[in-house]
Structure formats: C-alpha cells, structure tokens
Amino acid sequence: MAGTYVPGGEAAAWAGGRRRRGALRQRGGQRRACGGPRRFPHHRPVPGSSLEPQESSMEAPAVLEELPPGAAPGKGAHELFGYVGIEAVLDQMRVKTMKTGFEFNIMVVGQSGLGKSTMVNTLFKSKVSRKASQPGQEERIPKTVQLQSVTHVIEEKGVKMKLTVTDTPGFGDQINNENCWDPIIKYINEQYERYLREEILITRKRKIPDTRVHGCVYFVPPTGHWLRPLDLEFMRRLSKIVNVVPVIAKADTLTLEERAEFKQRIQQDLKAHAISVYPQEDFDEDPDDRLLNNVIREKIPFAVVGADQEHQVNGRRVLGRKTKWGIIEVENPTHCEFPMLRDLLIRSHLQDLKDITHNVHYESYRVRRLNESNRVALSPPNGLPGKDEDDSNL
C-alpha cells in the first residue's frame, strides 16, 4: 500500500508522524550519534534556525514548519535552490505602466502673486499651469474662490502621465476671507464622491477615472513672522481630507537668517495646533521610510523659488531668477529647497501620495458616506426626511 493516496488521510498521517517523532525523541537521539542530522542535497539549513547542527545538543532536530498564508517571509522561509523569476513581475508592472500611463492630480492654493503658476511650470519643466494654458487672458482677482483645472499628458522616456493641475484664484485675496476654504473642501469631496459612485456600480469600468486630489501645495506668504490665522485654519481643515504640503513662497525675498527663523516658527505653529501635514508621522510603516520622512519633516515647510527661464551660468544652462547681484539657481540646493519639493512630489513620494489618498483620505470619506446611507435605509419611514437623507444620494 505504499504510495497509495487515501482521501481524507492527511490528518491521520500527520498524527502518525507526531507519534513517530515522539518515539524518536524518547530514544535519546541515537541516530544523531551515528552521523548527525540527515541533510538533503538541495536544501541548506537556514542560519540561526533549529535546522543548523549544534555541537553539544542532544535534542532531536526540529521540523521546519511552513509559513501560514499571508505571513511575511523570515527565518522560517524556504530557500530557493534554483531560479524562479519572481522579480520579473517588476518588469511586467513597468511595461504595463508605460503602456497605460498613470494619473496624478495636484492642487495649488495661495494668495495671488505668490508664484503658484511659475512653480508648477518649474516642477514639470513644461507650460502646464492654468495661466500658461490661457495665454492673453486678462487676469483679474475674482470676488469669490474659483477652482479651475487644466489637464495635460506628459511623456518622459516612454512613461505617460496624465497631469491635472487645479488652481484656486481668489483664495485669501478678499478683505473678508471667512470660509474661503469651503469651495476647496467641496471640490475635493466632489472628486471622492465621483470615484465612489463609479466604484459601487454593479458593472464597473476596468479602470475608474481618478480625479481625486493627491496633493495640495499650500503657499505661505514670506512675511518672516508667524502663520496667519487664515493659514492655520486652512491647513487644519484641509489636512484631514487631503495631503497638504506647505511651502514658503518666494523665499529669495528673505535672508538666510530670516528664512531659518520663519521656518522654525511655522513648525512650532503646526505642532501647537496639532496640524499634521504630509508626510504624516502616523502613516510611517517601514523603518527606512520613517528615517527618510523624519528628514523631510525637519525641512518642512520648504523654502522655494520658482523660475521658468534659463540663464547661462559657467557654460551651462540653468533655471533661475536673474538679479543685479547674480542668478538664483532654482535647482541648486544651496540657493533654495525647490529640489526637495520636486523629489517629494515626483521622484520619491508620488506613489505614496496616491496610496495615502486612496487608503486613508478616500477610505474615510467612503466609510462616512456608506454609514450615512445605511442610517437612512434603516430609519423608519415616518415623518419628514432628515438632513442625512437629503444629503445622501447613494
């Protein structure tokens, strides 16, 4: 009967194996005295594990247990004795991304004249700002906050990115700026609502169009003093629903000493008012990411300078602002912190911005909306409909 498979006999075989191993332990390890543990030609013992031979041990060798599904590979993981090709999935993901591209949506908020459009053009080295997309149009300060979005497809080395830039002209430009953040909050929630409606459809699209705001760059005026109540209230409200990245606009108007003091005061204000800007410390999972994010948090807010014109410096063309004293190089870390902002938004944390948006901010909105819908569905049909019922259309 050797080699015959008996249906349902796995449990019995496992129990029999335990009895046989117990009998071997009672024999005092006689087999080990005759030559040590049996080794298979293609399986090496994991260093530091119970499979590694011990000189003075008289116990039976422990059995390497299989990892449960979903467990992270560690000391108990099986070693491969040949090439499998698991890492090829990275190439597959890269090829797929190059074919389909990806979406990135950024919002810039701040008073007029702080260089928001120039900064966006500098970030992507292209005329992608709202003003650049509407040349010749007369610019007037609107009486209310108006959100305007422009979308471009940028391609670099075969990788396509659908970039949407949302500008907020009129923010903070009025004498009375009370509740000027409400249109911005409404816009962000509308994008969450649009994504949610697509997600709960019975027949969904293979790829849901993503118009959710992944990052909001807030431009702080270079006053050199403290954050204004408007700045604090805006970041306090917006940081709960979107990734907020504060920057000191037109940092070349401050001396190095003024810049350092202003940055320190802003950090104190954010801490005193419990405002969590991106990258949020609560979402650091990996130790390496935590070390990198700690360095970034020490530098926030970034003191940035924007420029979309090139100048000749020592035989090379650089982006910068030309003054009577010289040229302020935008991409020179000794001149400003624009390279750190660019790396954060594009080169190192772009995918993390999208992940935090989907897994944290959008998830919070989704749970709240579904709970509202459930309360309306379970409420008794007597009396007039409540506020939740009027607001909920799911």
N, C-alpha and C positions, 0 to 999 in steps of 0.2 A: 504493500500500500504506500510505499514511499513515493513521494512526489505527487500523490493524488490530492486534488483540491476538494475540500469538503465545504459546501456553503454554510456560512454561519459558524465556522470553526475557528475564527480568528480569536475570539475571546478565550476559548478553551486552550488554544495553542499558546496564547500569551500567559495564561495562568500556569500552564505546564512549564513554560520557560522560567517563570518566577520560582516554581518549586525546584527545578533543576539547579538554578543559580544559588538557591538557598542551600542545597545539598553540597554544592561545591565550596561554599563558604565554610560549612561545618568540617570539611576535610582538612582545613588548616592551610590551604594554598599549596597542596603537594605538587600540582602541575607547574606552578611558578618556580619551584625549586629545581625543575628539570630544564630550565632554559628561558624563563621569563615569559611575558605575555606574548600571545600569538599575534603576529603582525601580518597585515595584508600588503601585497606588493605595491598597490597604488594608493594606499591611504596612510598618510603620515599622522602621528598623534599631534593634536593641537597643542602648542607650547603652553605650559601652565595648566593644562586640563588634567583630568583624572586619568586620561589615557597615556600620559607621559610616564615612563618607568621610573620608579623610586628605588633607591639603593637599599634602604633598610625597612621598606614597607612589607608587612606580611598579610595585608588585606587583599581580597580579590579585586581585580581591575573593574572599575565602574563602567557601566554601559553608557555610551554616548546617546543621549535622548534627542529625538527630533524636535525641532522648534515648532511651537504652535503656529497656526496660520496667522499672518499679520505681525508676527514677532520680528523685532529687529535682529539682524544677524550679529552675533557677538562671539563669545568664546565657544559657544556650543554650535557654531555654524559649520556646515560641511565644507571641506576644502575641495576645490575642483582639481582634477588631475589631467585636464585637457582643455583646449579652447572651446568655449561655447558660443561666444559672440554676443553676450548680453549688452555690451557697451554700444553695439550697433544701433540700439534704439535712439541714442542721441543723434546719430546721423539721420535716422528716419524723421525725427522731430524737426531737425534743421531743414531737411528737404521740404517737408510739409509746410513749415512756416514760410519758407522762401516762395512757395507756390501760392499760398493763400494770403500771406501777409498777416498783419495784426493791427489792432486799433489802439490808439492812445488819445485820451481826451484830457486837456489841461485848461484850467481857468486862471485868469489873471485878474486880481482885484486890487484897487488902489485909487487914489485921487488922480485927477488929470494932471499931466505934466511930470509924472514920476518915471517915465521911460518904459512903460509896460510893453508897448508895441516894439520898441527897439530891442528890448530884452528878449522877446520871443523870436524875433528875427535873428538875433545873435545866437540863441540856443540851437536853432536848427539850421543856421547858416543859409537861410532862404527867406524870401519875402512872403512869410506865412501869416503875418499879423492882420488884424482887421483893417487897419489903415492902409497897409500895403495892397490889400485886395480891393480897396476902393479908392484908387488914385484920383485926385482932382476934386474929391467931395469936400465941401466946406465943413469944417469941424466946429460944432457948437456944443456947449455944455448943456445936456438935456436937463429938464426940470425934475425928472424922476430917473431912477436907476433903470437903464435899459440893457438887457442882455443880448449880445449879438455874437453869433458863432460863424466861423468860417472853417471849411474842411478842405484839406489838401492831401494828396497822395505823394509821399516822399519815398524815393528809392535810392538805396545805397548798397553797392556791391551785391545786387540781386535781391535784397531784402526790401519788401514794400511795407510801408507804414501809413495807415490812414490816420492822419493827424487832424484833430478838431480843436481849435483854439476859441475859447469863449471869453469875450471881453465884457467889462461891466462899466461902460461910460456913465457918468453921473454919480458914481458912488462917492460919498463924502464931500461933494462939491457944493452942497447947499448950506444955507445958514442954519436950517433946522434939519439935522440928519437923523432924526428919530426913526427907528425901524427901517433904515435904509437897507438893512441886510435881508429883509423879508423877501423881496423878489429873488434874491440869490438862493435863499433856502428853498423857496418854492420851485425854482428851476431844477435844483439838484434832486429834490424829491420827485419831481415830474419824470426825470430820467429813470429813477428807481421804479416808479410806477409803470412806466412804459416797458421796462425789462421784465417786471413781474407779470404783466398781462401776457406777454409773449411766452413766459415760462410756464404758466398754468394752463395754457391751451392743451386740449386733448391731442390735436395734431400740431406738433411744434415744428418750427424750422430746424434744419440741421445745425445752423449757426445763427443764433439770435443776434441781431444788430446791437452792438454795445455803444450806447450814447452816454453811459454813466460817467460822471466826472471822476477821474482817477487821482488828480492832484490839483490843489488850489494854491497858487503862489500869491502871497499877500505882501504888498509893497508898503513898507513903513517909511513915512517921510523922514529925511535925515535932519531931524531937529536937534539931535545931540543931547536931548534931555530924557524924558520918560515917555512911555507909551501913553497915548491919549485914551480917554475913556472909550472913544469910538473904536480904537484898535483892540482894546481889551474885550469889549463886548462882542465885536465881530468874531474874533478868534475863539472866544469862549463858546459861542453858539455854533460856529461852523466846524470846530474841531470834533464835534460829536457826530457829524454826519459825513465828513469828507477829510481827506488827508491835507492838512494845512502846512505849508512851508513858508515861514516868514523870511523876508529879505529886507535889508536896508538899501533903499533905492538911492541912486546917485551918490554912492559912497565917496566919490572923488571930491565932494564938497566938504568933507570932514578931514581933519588932520588925523594922523595915526593915533594920537592920544585920545582925541575926541571919539574916534571910532571904537577904540577898545572900551572906553568908559560907557559909551552908549550901548554897546553890545552887552556889557555886564548888567546894566540897568534893565535892559529888556529881559534878560534871563531871570533876573530877580522878580520882575513883574509877572512873568509867566508862571514862575514857581509859586509866588504868593497868591495868585488867583487860580491855581490848580488847572492851568491850561496845558493840555497835552498836545503838542504839535508833532508832526512827523519828523523822524521815526519814533513812534510811541514805544516807551520802555516796556509796556505791558505785553507787547507782541514779540519780544525777542525770545526766540526759542533755541536757536543754535548758539553755543558759546562763542564761536568765531564771529557770527553776525552781531552778537552783543558787544564784542570788543570794537568792531568797526562802527557800530551805531553810537557807542559811547563817544568816540572821537568826533563823530558828526554832531552829536548833541552839544558837545562843548563849543563847537563853532557856530551853531545856530544862534541868532539869525545871520545869514551870510551877507557880508558887505559886498555888493555887486556894482559893476559898471557895465553898461551896455553900449555897443557901437556896431554899426553895420557898414562901416567904411574901412578900407585897408590903407595902410601907410607903409612907407619904406623905412625900415629900421635895420641898420647894419647889413644891408644887402638882402634882406628878406622882407616879405610882405606879411604884415600883422594887422589884426583887427584892433582898433584903438581909437582914442579921442585925442586930437591934437590941440595942445595949448601953447601959450607963449613960453612955457618952461620945459616943454618936451611932449612926449607922446605917452599916454596911459594905455598900456597894453592890456586888453581885456583878458587874454588867456595867460597872462603872467601871474603866477600865484603871489609874487611879491608886491604886485600892484593892487590886486583885488581878489575876492574869493569867488569870482564867477566860475572858474574851473570846478570848484567843489559843488556848486549848484548844478552845473551841467552833468557832472558824474552822478550826482544823486538822482536827478530826474531821468537820465537816459542810460548811462553806461553801467551803473551798478544796482540801482533800485527800481528800474522801470517795471519789471515784472512783479516786484514786491508791492509797489504801489497798486497795481491791478489786483493782486491777491488780497491785500488788506481791504480794498474797496469791495471786492466780491464776498469775502469770507467774514468781514466784520461789519462794515457800514451798510452794505446792501442786505446782509443777513438780518441785522437789527431792524431795518425797515420792513423786510418781508415778514418777520415774525409778528411785528406790531400790526401790520395790515391784516394778516390772516387771523390774528386774535380778535381784531375788531369785527371782521366778517363773521367769525364764529359766534361772537356775542350777539350780533344782530340776528343770525339764523336761529339761535336758541331762545331769543326773547319772546315772551308770549304776545300774540297778535291782538293786543288791546291798547287803546289809547293812541295818541299821535306818535309817529316815528320820532325817535330820539336823534341826537346830533350824530352819533356814530352811524346810524342807519342812513342819514342823509349823505354823510361823507363817504360811505363805503359803496363802491360800485362793483366789487369783485363778486 
